[in-house]
Amino acid sequence: MLARSLTTSLAIFLATGSPTVTSPSARDGSERVRSDQWHLSFLKVGEAHQFSQGEGTVVAVPDTGVEAHPDLASNLLRGADIILGGSGDGFRDANGHGTGMAGLIAAHGRGGRVGVLGIAPKSKILPIRDTPANGLGQPDDLAASIEYATTRHADVISISAASTLTPRMQAAVSDALKANIVVVAAVGNAPSESSVSYPATEPGVIAVGGIDRRGNQASFSVSGADVDVVAPAVDIYTTGLGGRYRRSNGTSDATAIVAGAAALIRSKFPDLPAEEVAHRLTATAVDKGPPGRDDQYGYGVIDLVAALTADVPPLGFESSAVTPPASTAATAAPDTGDDSASAGGLATLGVLVAAGGGYLFWRRRRHRRADDPPPRISR
């Protein structure tokens, strides 16, 4: 399980219109954003929180930095800036991508049903800024982030990026896995490509694809033999910059959601090895597509309740009878057809650069020529 082949990858931005945002206020959208988070009901997050909320776990987020959003600030640890020009603690984010991913993992909201709620709202985020505002960074900066997370004994590393494979990158991921850290990575956002992006292709890394509101593969989610599980990736509402909110589409979002799921499992089963955490996620996933594992959905849609409650035999003792109870299976949210630029003051952003906008699509290269520009990672 989770065997991989190695690839290289690169990405580009395609421009879109600038996002519409509102200033933080009583009308900032915080009172309705929870109901817009359709993935919470789809994944039965409320039921899952009866068993675990991620207590005692640390999720490292190597990304564009993480801003101290009101819905998230209490769960932020001091991190690091791998690239120059930051504050040194990982709290600067001029893009918004990292803040959004952290919110999906660990946002605690503002009490009641106000504000964004993360999958693991009692986990802690270790922010690591390795990517500049344009969303394009260097592979070895991501590698340095992974190394930092390993030295800080993170429980989970959430990588919502595609990167070129370098020796340092591969060594960093390998060392993290050897250190008993769950590593989760996005498969990529280019439907015309047939292979999963690195580091999701590394053996032992959980490769995450995306689904839409109906539970079907998202149009942009890469297919391939390396896909392990899928999670919601369309119309995902989360924390944005300046105390605001963003709506985005991408396997980045699905990856953060699965990282939150891994934090729930690590909290509930603190002695469970990282590879068994991955196994629990795949063994309890709700099968989609052809019976068994397939290239679109991997082992299926993550099932948080089953992952926390099912009797899952350890690796090497698997049985085809291990399936999530039907009562816990994720259910599709209604398709409202609302693709408007904003809703209730919530900024409609894709997987984008905050200033000016731009959807992020993933493209791979199998080989680099000597005259190619330096490889970069992308968000």
Rosetta blueprint (number, residue, H / E / L):
1 M L
2 L L
3 A L
4 R L
5 S L
6 L L
7 T L
8 T L
9 S L
10 L E
11 A E
12 I E
13 F E
14 L E
15 A L
16 T L
17 G L
18 S L
19 P L
20 T L
21 V L
22 T L
23 S L
24 P L
25 S L
26 A L
27 R L
28 D L
29 G L
30 S L
31 E L
32 R L
33 V H
34 R H
35 S H
36 D H
37 Q L
38 W H
39 H H
40 L H
41 S H
42 F H
43 L L
44 K L
45 V H
46 G H
47 E H
48 A H
49 H L
50 Q L
51 F L
52 S L
53 Q L
54 G L
55 E L
56 G L
57 T L
58 V E
59 V E
60 A E
61 V E
62 P E
63 D E
64 T L
65 G L
66 V L
67 E L
68 A L
69 H L
70 P L
71 D L
72 L L
73 A H
74 S H
75 N H
76 L E
77 L L
78 R L
79 G L
80 A E
81 D E
82 I L
83 I L
84 L L
85 G L
86 G L
87 S L
88 G L
89 D L
90 G L
91 F L
92 R L
93 D L
94 A L
95 N L
96 G L
97 H H
98 G H
99 T H
100 G H
101 M H
102 A H
103 G H
104 L H
105 I H
106 A H
107 A L
108 H E
109 G L
110 R L
111 G L
112 G L
113 R L
114 V L
115 G L
116 V L
117 L E
118 G L
119 I L
120 A L
121 P L
122 K L
123 S L
124 K E
125 I E
126 L E
127 P E
128 I E
129 R E
130 D L
131 T L
132 P L
133 A L
134 N L
135 G L
136 L E
137 G E
138 Q L
139 P H
140 D H
141 D H
142 L H
143 A H
144 A H
145 S H
146 I H
147 E H
148 Y H
149 A H
150 T H
151 T H
152 R L
153 H L
154 A L
155 D L
156 V E
157 I E
158 S E
159 I E
160 S L
161 A L
162 A E
163 S E
164 T L
165 L L
166 T L
167 P H
168 R H
169 M H
170 Q H
171 A H
172 A H
173 V H
174 S H
175 D H
176 A H
177 L H
178 K H
179 A L
180 N L
181 I L
182 V E
183 V E
184 V E
185 A E
186 A E
187 V L
188 G L
189 N L
190 A L
191 P L
192 S L
193 E L
194 S L
195 S L
196 V L
197 S L
198 Y E
199 P L
200 A L
201 T L
202 E L
203 P L
204 G L
205 V L
206 I E
207 A E
208 V E
209 G E
210 G E
211 I E
212 D L
213 R L
214 R L
215 G L
216 N L
217 Q E
218 A L
219 S L
220 F L
221 S L
222 V L
223 S L
224 G L
225 A L
226 D L
227 V L
228 D L
229 V E
230 V E
231 A E
232 P E
233 A L
234 V L
235 D L
236 I E
237 Y E
238 T E
239 T E
240 G L
241 L H
242 G H
243 G H
244 R L
245 Y E
246 R E
247 R E
248 S E
249 N L
250 G L
251 T H
252 S H
253 D H
254 A H
255 T H
256 A H
257 I H
258 V H
259 A H
260 G H
261 A H
262 A H
263 A H
264 L H
265 I H
266 R H
267 S H
268 K H
269 F L
270 P L
271 D L
272 L L
273 P L
274 A H
275 E H
276 E H
277 V H
278 A H
279 H H
280 R H
281 L H
282 T H
283 A H
284 T L
285 A L
286 V E
287 D L
288 K L
289 G L
290 P L
291 P L
292 G L
293 R L
294 D E
295 D L
296 Q L
297 Y L
298 G E
299 Y L
300 G L
301 V E
302 I L
303 D L
304 L H
305 V H
306 A H
307 A H
308 L H
309 T H
310 A L
311 D L
312 V L
313 P L
314 P L
315 L L
316 G L
317 F L
318 E L
319 S L
320 S L
321 A L
322 V L
323 T L
324 P L
325 P L
326 A H
327 S H
328 T H
329 A L
330 A L
331 T L
332 A L
333 A L
334 P L
335 D L
336 T L
337 G L
338 D L
339 D L
340 S L
341 A L
342 S E
343 A E
344 G L
345 G L
346 L E
347 A E
348 T E
349 L L
350 G L
351 V L
352 L L
353 V L
354 A L
355 A L
356 G L
357 G L
358 G L
359 Y E
360 L E
361 F E
362 W E
363 R E
364 R L
365 R L
366 R L
367 H L
368 R L
369 R L
370 A L
371 D L
372 D L
373 P L
374 P L
375 P L
376 R L
377 I E
378 S E
379 R L
